[in-house]
Amino acid sequence: MTGTNFSSWWNYPEGSVVIAYLKTVGATGRLAVFEQSNTLTTNGINIDLTGATTARTEGFAGGSGQWALTRTVVQGSPQKLFLGYKVDDIAFVANGGEVTTDATATMATTGIAGLGIGTRLLGGDYLNGHIARLTYYPSRLPDADLKALTA
């Protein structure tokens, strides 16, 4: 999703995303679950699977990495991830577990071109699985909601 089909409703500097997915057992490499960006490392945020049991979120603004948080996941069974983001307030949780945070992140406020679900915005790094549900909130939800929505 790109252009005004995306930019007309997406809140760049603040939001929350809940993703329910299933990754195929044996899929390897860096697999994209979600990406909103112009390119992977200029402006935007992403959620990737970086191994059999690791989910990772990263944020970029002006070409600089702003955060990198990880959570443990289980391959081959349904999983839920939650990312809440706004300036100096990033939170990441998997399956109702511990909330991992970063209180020093800068957010890109311009230059976000679109959304990739189960792939990079420009293609590649395919999930090799299924996205069951993606829910977007245009504000940063409280940490208690993060845990409840992924439990």
N, CA, C and O of each residue as an XYZ file, in Angstrom:
604
protein
N       0.858     -1.165      0.000
C       0.000      0.000      0.000
C       0.902      1.225      0.000
O       1.765      1.358      0.868
N       0.715      2.109     -0.952
C       1.577      3.279     -1.078
C       0.747      4.519     -1.424
O      -0.461      4.440     -1.645
N       1.426      5.655     -1.463
C       0.787      6.914     -1.871
C      -0.298      7.358     -0.912
O      -0.247      7.049      0.278
N      -1.297      8.096     -1.436
C      -2.364      8.604     -0.573
C      -3.257      7.493     -0.042
O      -3.961      7.697      0.947
N      -3.246      6.316     -0.677
C      -3.973      5.183     -0.107
C      -3.422      4.828      1.274
O      -4.130      4.273      2.114
N      -2.165      5.151      1.492
C      -1.520      4.905      2.774
C      -1.448      6.164      3.624
O      -1.866      6.153      4.782
N      -0.926      7.245      3.068
C      -0.643      8.455      3.844
C      -1.894      9.167      4.346
O      -1.804      9.967      5.278
N      -3.057      8.902      3.759
C      -4.274      9.591      4.188
C      -4.766      9.136      5.560
O      -5.550      9.849      6.185
N      -4.337      7.979      6.047
C      -4.838      7.487      7.333
C      -3.745      7.083      8.317
O      -4.044      6.885      9.495
N      -2.488      6.952      7.883
C      -1.423      6.494      8.775
C      -0.849      7.671      9.552
O      -0.492      8.686      8.954
N      -0.754      7.551     10.878
C      -0.179      8.579     11.744
C       1.315      8.292     11.887
O       1.694      7.361     12.597
N       2.171      9.078     11.224
C       3.608      8.799     11.207
C       4.276      8.813     12.577
O       4.937      7.835     12.928
N       4.136      9.870     13.363
C       4.984      9.922     14.553
C       4.487      9.108     15.749
O       5.190      9.017     16.756
N       3.295      8.517     15.663
C       2.763      7.788     16.820
C       1.757      6.752     16.359
O       0.965      7.006     15.451
N       1.789      5.578     16.989
C       0.811      4.551     16.666
C       1.077      3.264     17.400
O       2.026      3.153     18.176
N       0.223      2.289     17.143
C       0.331      0.961     17.722
C      -0.130     -0.048     16.685
O      -1.097      0.187     15.961
N       0.569     -1.172     16.621
C       0.265     -2.217     15.651
C       0.255     -3.558     16.382
O       1.196     -3.882     17.106
N      -0.809     -4.333     16.190
C      -0.883     -5.699     16.705
C      -0.932     -6.622     15.496
O      -1.751     -6.436     14.596
N      -0.046     -7.624     15.480
C       0.015     -8.553     14.354
C      -0.063     -9.975     14.872
O       0.727    -10.381     15.724
N      -1.022    -10.730     14.350
C      -1.121    -12.161     14.628
C      -0.651    -12.881     13.369
O      -1.134    -12.597     12.272
N       0.288    -13.810     13.523
C       0.868    -14.465     12.349
C       1.261    -15.899     12.689
O       1.286    -16.298     13.853
N       1.565    -16.656     11.643
C       2.111    -18.006     11.763
C       3.258    -18.120     10.775
O       3.067    -17.923      9.575
N       4.449    -18.437     11.268
C       5.626    -18.622     10.412
C       5.796    -20.113     10.150
O       5.680    -20.927     11.066
N       6.064    -20.461      8.924
C       6.293    -21.838      8.543
C       7.555    -22.371      9.227
O       8.585    -21.698      9.236
N       7.480    -23.563      9.791
C       8.644    -24.186     10.414
C       9.713    -24.403      9.351
O       9.413    -24.855      8.246
N      10.952    -24.082      9.682
C      12.065    -24.281      8.769
C      12.392    -23.085      7.902
O      13.445    -23.071      7.264
N      11.518    -22.065      7.853
C      11.823    -20.860      7.082
C      13.006    -20.158      7.737
O      13.026    -19.989      8.956
N      13.991    -19.749      6.943
C      15.200    -19.159      7.502
C      15.474    -17.793      6.902
O      14.824    -17.379      5.942
N      16.443    -17.099      7.481
C      16.816    -15.769      7.020
C      16.019    -14.706      7.736
O      15.249    -15.005      8.648
N      16.199    -13.476      7.329
C      15.457    -12.350      7.904
C      14.121    -12.260      7.181
O      14.083    -11.994      5.979
N      13.031    -12.479      7.897
C      11.702    -12.543      7.304
C      10.871    -11.358      7.778
O      10.745    -11.129      8.981
N      10.306    -10.611      6.846
C       9.537     -9.410      7.173
C       8.118     -9.770      7.596
O       7.425    -10.507      6.894
N       7.692     -9.261      8.725
C       6.313     -9.383      9.166
C       5.554     -8.106      8.815
O       4.410     -8.156      8.363
N       6.215     -6.946      9.030
C       5.561     -5.651      8.868
C       6.637     -4.600      8.605
O       7.711     -4.633      9.205
N       6.337     -3.667      7.700
C       7.253     -2.551      7.461
C       6.456     -1.340      7.003
O       5.622     -1.446      6.104
N       6.708     -0.190      7.618
C       6.189      1.086      7.122
C       7.399      1.978      6.944
O       8.103      2.303      7.900
N       7.627      2.370      5.690
C       8.874      3.092      5.427
C       8.877      3.729      4.048
O       7.918      3.635      3.283
N      10.001      4.385      3.763
C      10.310      4.733      2.384
C      11.347      3.744      1.865
O      11.244      3.296      0.723
N      12.335      3.396      2.668
C      13.251      2.280      2.424
C      13.594      1.704      3.787
O      13.370      2.364      4.801
N      14.118      0.518      3.839
C      14.341     -0.162      5.109
C      15.156      0.647      6.098
O      14.849      0.619      7.290
N      16.174      1.360      5.668
C      17.068      2.004      6.636
C      17.132      3.521      6.543
O      18.092      4.113      7.037
N      16.151      4.171      5.932
C      16.152      5.632      5.888
C      15.133      6.192      6.879
O      15.529      6.820      7.861
N      13.856      5.986      6.657
C      12.799      6.419      7.566
C      11.772      5.305      7.681
O      11.306      4.790      6.665
N      11.417      4.928      8.889
C      10.364      3.935      9.056
C      10.572      3.009     10.227
O      11.501      3.168     11.019
N       9.676      2.026     10.319
C       9.741      1.009     11.365
C       9.496     -0.356     10.713
O       8.857     -0.453      9.665
N      10.009     -1.389     11.344
C       9.744     -2.730     10.833
C       9.691     -3.738     11.970
O      10.192     -3.491     13.066
N       9.081     -4.866     11.689
C       9.103     -6.037     12.562
C       9.535     -7.193     11.684
O       8.919     -7.468     10.654
N      10.602     -7.872     12.098
C      11.154     -8.999     11.353
C      11.291    -10.207     12.267
O      11.330    -10.074     13.490
N      11.363    -11.371     11.665
C      11.780    -12.576     12.362
C      13.217    -12.801     11.943
O      13.512    -12.892     10.751
N      14.110    -12.893     12.911
C      15.538    -12.963     12.597
C      16.143    -14.309     12.965
O      17.366    -14.445     12.994
N      15.342    -15.266     13.236
C      15.794    -16.607     13.565
C      14.579    -17.440     13.940
O      13.451    -16.950     13.886
N      14.792    -18.664     14.311
C      13.678    -19.546     14.633
C      12.862    -19.039     15.816
O      11.661    -19.298     15.892
N      13.502    -18.314     16.749
C      12.792    -17.916     17.964
C      12.927    -16.436     18.304
O      12.710    -16.059     19.456
N      13.279    -15.587     17.340
C      13.477    -14.167     17.642
C      12.659    -13.271     16.721
O      12.736    -13.373     15.497
N      11.873    -12.390     17.340
C      11.198    -11.310     16.620
C      11.928    -10.026     16.996
O      12.317     -9.840     18.150
N      12.112     -9.139     16.016
C      12.882     -7.914     16.230
C      12.146     -6.748     15.592
O      11.631     -6.861     14.479
N      12.099     -5.626     16.304
C      11.600     -4.389     15.718
C      12.743     -3.384     15.686
O      13.567     -3.314     16.597
N      12.765     -2.603     14.599
C      13.770     -1.564     14.437
C      13.084     -0.299     13.933
O      12.077     -0.361     13.227
N      13.642      0.841     14.303
C      13.157      2.114     13.796
C      14.306      2.926     13.239
O      15.423      2.882     13.756
N      14.021      3.677     12.166
C      15.024      4.492     11.500
C      14.463      5.888     11.247
O      13.293      6.043     10.897
N      15.308      6.900     11.426
C      14.944      8.283     11.103
C      16.177      8.949     10.503
O      17.246      8.942     11.113
N      16.035      9.519      9.323
C      17.144     10.184      8.661
C      18.328      9.277      8.387
O      19.469      9.738      8.344
N      18.067      7.984      8.201
C      19.128      7.038      7.907
C      19.841      6.479      9.123
O      20.751      5.662      8.980
N      19.444      6.904     10.324
C      20.077      6.421     11.558
C      19.153      5.488     12.316
O      17.956      5.749     12.439
N      19.715      4.395     12.827
C      18.936      3.481     13.654
C      18.518      4.166     14.953
O      19.339      4.805     15.610
N      17.261      4.037     15.320
C      16.734      4.678     16.522
C      16.454      3.688     17.655
O      16.603      4.026     18.830
N      16.056      2.487     17.305
C      15.873      1.452     18.308
C      15.981      0.084     17.650
O      15.834     -0.054     16.436
N      16.239     -0.914     18.472
C      16.225     -2.312     18.063
C      15.865     -3.118     19.305
O      16.653     -3.214     20.247
N      14.680     -3.689     19.295
C      14.188     -4.470     20.434
C      13.841     -5.873     19.964
O      13.369     -6.048     18.841
N      14.067     -6.874     20.804
C      13.753     -8.257     20.443
C      12.845     -8.905     21.482
O      12.811     -8.506     22.646
N      12.113     -9.916     21.023
C      11.269    -10.746     21.892
C      11.397    -12.179     21.385
O      11.690    -12.409     20.212
N      11.177    -13.130     22.273
C      11.220    -14.539     21.913
C       9.858    -14.977     21.397
O       8.830    -14.640     21.985
N       9.847    -15.728     20.298
C       8.621    -16.263     19.701
C       8.815    -17.753     19.431
O       9.917    -18.277     19.596
N       7.753    -18.432     19.019
C       7.790    -19.856     18.731
C       7.417    -20.055     17.265
O       6.351    -19.613     16.833
N       8.280    -20.713     16.498
C       7.932    -20.938     15.097
C       7.001    -22.135     14.987
O       7.090    -23.076     15.776
N       6.113    -22.095     14.009
C       5.197    -23.197     13.757
C       3.924    -23.155     14.575
O       3.110    -24.073     14.477
N       3.720    -22.109     15.388
C       2.467    -21.951     16.115
C       2.037    -20.489     16.042
O       2.885    -19.613     15.866
N       0.740    -20.203     16.172
C       0.264    -18.817     16.066
C       0.937    -17.920     17.106
O       1.096    -18.302     18.266
N       1.326    -16.726     16.671
C       2.020    -15.752     17.520
C       1.336    -14.395     17.392
O       0.714    -14.092     16.374
N       1.464    -13.570     18.457
C       0.975    -12.195     18.414
C       2.082    -11.261     18.868
O       2.708    -11.478     19.905
N       2.315    -10.223     18.084
C       3.297     -9.199     18.406
C       2.601     -7.855     18.489
O       1.641     -7.591     17.765
N       3.094     -7.010     19.380
C       2.552     -5.669     19.517
C       3.708     -4.687     19.530
O       4.677     -4.868     20.268
N       3.605     -3.645     18.711
C       4.567     -2.551     18.696
C       3.808     -1.257     18.942
O       2.893     -0.910     18.195
N       4.195     -0.548     19.994
C       3.678      0.791     20.265
C       4.815      1.764     20.068
O       5.919      1.521     20.554
N       4.576      2.871     19.364
C       5.669      3.790     19.062
C       5.225      5.242     19.092
O       4.137      5.586     18.629
N       6.072      6.073     19.636
C       6.043      7.525     19.522
C       7.386      8.014     20.039
O       8.142      7.230     20.611
N       7.695      9.266     19.855
C       8.993      9.800     20.256
C       9.266      9.461     21.717
O       8.428      9.703     22.585
N      10.436      8.902     21.980
C      10.895      8.556     23.328
C       9.986      7.557     24.056
O       9.982      7.520     25.286
N       9.218      6.749     23.316
C       8.297      5.812     23.961
C       7.976      4.647     23.023
O       6.906      4.609     22.415
N       8.910      3.698     22.910
C       8.745      2.517     22.076
C       8.505      1.329     22.994
O       9.158      1.203     24.029
N       7.576      0.459     22.625
C       7.323     -0.759     23.397
C       7.062     -1.912     22.434
O       6.431     -1.738     21.392
N       7.560     -3.098     22.803
C       7.438     -4.290     21.976
C       7.143     -5.466     22.889
O       7.826     -5.660     23.895
N       6.127     -6.257     22.546
C       5.741     -7.407     23.371
C       5.297     -8.549     22.463
O       4.753     -8.322     21.382
N       5.534     -9.769     22.914
C       5.104    -10.962     22.180
C       4.260    -11.835     23.094
O       4.659    -12.147     24.216
N       3.107    -12.221     22.612
C       2.258    -13.223     23.272
C       1.950    -12.925     24.732
O       1.942    -13.834     25.562
N       1.695    -11.660     25.054
C       1.312    -11.280     26.410
C       2.444    -11.316     27.409
O       2.199    -11.238     28.613
N       3.681    -11.432     26.947
C       4.845    -11.523     27.832
C       5.329    -10.168     28.306
O       4.580     -9.191     28.333
N       6.595    -10.133     28.677
C       7.224     -8.921     29.175
C       7.267     -7.846     28.087
O       7.518     -8.143     26.919
N       7.020     -6.606     28.481
C       7.094     -5.475     27.560
C       8.530     -4.956     27.554
O       9.067     -4.599     28.602
N       9.151     -4.915     26.379
C      10.493     -4.357     26.213
C      10.334     -2.936     25.698
O       9.535     -2.693     24.794
N      11.085     -1.991     26.264
C      10.880     -0.588     25.911
C      12.191      0.115     25.538
O      13.286     -0.363     25.835
N      12.036      1.260     24.879
C      13.128      2.177     24.585
C      12.575      3.585     24.773
O      11.608      3.970     24.117
N      13.186      4.346     25.665
C      12.688      5.684     25.992
C      13.537      6.790     25.365
O      13.488      7.932     25.823
N      14.315      6.472     24.324
C      15.200      7.483     23.726
C      15.076      7.568     22.213
O      15.954      8.140     21.567
N      14.028      7.025     21.631
C      13.923      6.912     20.176
C      13.338      8.158     19.524
O      12.395      8.765     20.030
N      13.921      8.518     18.392
C      13.391      9.575     17.533
C      12.526      8.912     16.469
O      12.852      7.816     16.012
N      11.445      9.542     16.070
C      10.558      9.006     15.035
C      10.677      9.833     13.765
O      10.766     11.059     13.820
N      10.678      9.161     12.627
C      10.599      9.865     11.346
C       9.193     10.443     11.218
O       8.210      9.737     11.446
N       9.091     11.700     10.862
C       7.772     12.324     10.731
C       7.404     12.614      9.286
O       6.280     13.029      9.006
N       8.333     12.402      8.370
C       8.056     12.584      6.950
C       8.750     11.474      6.174
O       9.538     10.708      6.728
N       8.449     11.401      4.906
C       9.150     10.475      4.039
C       8.704      9.026      4.157
O       9.413      8.125      3.710
N       7.552      8.790      4.746
C       7.039      7.430      4.849
C       6.156      7.183      3.627
O       5.135      7.846      3.446
N       6.555      6.226      2.793
C       5.899      6.044      1.501
C       4.793      5.000      1.511
O       3.865      5.090      0.707
N       4.866      4.011      2.398
C       3.857      2.967      2.341
C       4.056      1.881      3.370
O       4.853      2.004      4.301
N       3.305      0.811      3.173
C       3.213     -0.270      4.143
C       3.426     -1.607      3.452
O       2.838     -1.866      2.401
N       4.263     -2.455      4.035
C       4.454     -3.818      3.559
C       3.988     -4.783      4.641
O       4.376     -4.643      5.801
N       3.176     -5.743      4.284
C       2.662     -6.732      5.233
C       3.116     -8.109      4.765
O       2.718     -8.568      3.694
N       3.950     -8.769      5.569
C       4.494    -10.064      5.200
C       5.611     -9.978      4.169
O       6.046    -10.993      3.626
N       6.068     -8.765      3.906
C       7.147     -8.519      2.943
C       7.667     -7.103      3.157
O       7.050     -6.311      3.869
N       8.794     -6.789      2.547
C       9.274     -5.410      2.528
C       8.355     -4.588      1.631
O       7.689     -5.127      0.747
N       8.325     -3.301      1.863
C       7.523     -2.396      1.044
C       7.850     -2.565     -0.438
O       6.950     -2.542     -1.277
N       9.117     -2.734     -0.761
C       9.534     -2.886     -2.152
C       9.712     -4.350     -2.550
O      10.297     -4.638     -3.595
N       9.215     -5.274     -1.734
C       9.318     -6.705     -2.016
C      10.543     -7.317     -1.371
O      11.483     -6.608     -1.013
N      10.535     -8.617     -1.222
C      11.662     -9.346     -0.649
C      11.475     -9.665      0.817
O      10.595     -9.114      1.478
N      12.314    -10.562      1.324
C      12.281    -11.011      2.725
C      10.888    -11.486      3.136
O      10.413    -11.154      4.222
N      10.240    -12.257      2.278
C       8.868    -12.691      2.501
C       8.730    -13.520      3.767
O       9.627    -14.292      4.105
N       7.626    -13.368      4.464
C       7.388    -14.037      5.741
C       7.458    -15.552      5.632
O       7.934    -16.201      6.563
N       7.004    -16.137      4.534
C       6.910    -17.592      4.423
C       6.014    -18.136      5.532
O       6.384    -19.044      6.276
N       4.836    -17.552      5.613
C       3.853    -17.918      6.617
C       2.547    -17.220      6.303
O       2.244    -16.930      5.146
N       1.773    -16.950      7.353
C       0.452    -16.340      7.174
C       0.254    -15.214      8.177
O       0.594    -15.357      9.351
N      -0.294    -14.100      7.720
C      -0.732    -13.022      8.599
C      -2.212    -13.264      8.856
O      -3.019    -13.204      7.929
N      -2.572    -13.534     10.094
C      -3.973    -13.778     10.432
C      -4.721    -12.469     10.649
O      -5.885    -12.341     10.269
N      -4.052    -11.502     11.259
C      -4.707    -10.223     11.544
C      -3.661     -9.155     11.785
O      -2.630     -9.415     12.404
N      -3.925     -7.958     11.299
C      -3.125     -6.782     11.592
C      -4.099     -5.700     12.030
O      -5.026     -5.351     11.298
N      -3.883     -5.177     13.222
C      -4.736     -4.115     13.750
C      -3.861     -2.898     14.006
O      -2.812     -2.995     14.642
N      -4.304     -1.757     13.505
C      -3.554     -0.506     13.634
C      -4.350      0.485     14.474
O      -5.560      0.630     14.300
N      -3.658      1.166     15.387
C      -4.237      2.237     16.193
C      -3.409      3.487     15.938
O      -2.182      3.408     15.978
N      -4.027      4.647     15.677
C      -3.264      5.852     15.355
C      -2.684      6.565     16.576
O      -2.300      7.730     16.485
N      -2.618      5.872     17.724
C      -1.999      6.435     18.924
C      -1.207      5.340     19.632
O      -1.411      4.154     19.370
N      -0.313      5.732     20.519
C       0.492      4.789     21.290
C      -0.356      4.310     22.472
O      -0.625      5.078     23.396
N      -0.772      3.056     22.442
C      -1.576      2.497     23.521
C      -0.712      2.229     24.755
O       0.494      2.021     24.625
N      -1.310      2.232     25.946
C      -0.553      1.955     27.176
C       0.001      0.523     27.204
O      -0.546     -0.376     26.566
N       1.086      0.330     27.947
C       1.730     -0.976     28.035
C       0.775     -2.073     28.501
O       0.868     -3.202     28.018
N      -0.127     -1.777     29.414
C      -1.085     -2.792     29.893
C      -1.945     -3.297     28.735
O      -2.269     -4.483     28.680
N      -2.316     -2.415     27.814
C      -3.091     -2.823     26.644
C      -2.252     -3.701     25.716
O      -2.764     -4.636     25.100
N      -0.963     -3.391     25.626
C      -0.074     -4.199     24.791
C      -0.102     -5.653     25.234
O      -0.262     -6.560     24.417
N       0.056     -5.861     26.522
C       0.069     -7.223     27.048
C      -1.287     -7.903     26.831
O      -1.338     -9.063     26.423
N      -2.370     -7.197     27.099
C      -3.703     -7.785     26.982
C      -4.027     -8.138     25.525
O      -4.612     -9.190     25.264
N      -3.661     -7.288     24.589
C      -3.990     -7.525     23.182
C      -3.175     -8.651     22.543
O      -3.544     -9.164     21.486
N      -2.076     -9.034     23.179
C      -1.265    -10.125     22.624
C      -1.371    -11.413     23.444
O      -0.768    -12.423     23.082
N      -2.111    -11.391     24.519
C      -2.239    -12.595     25.377
C      -3.050    -13.669     24.672
O      -3.264    -14.746     25.229
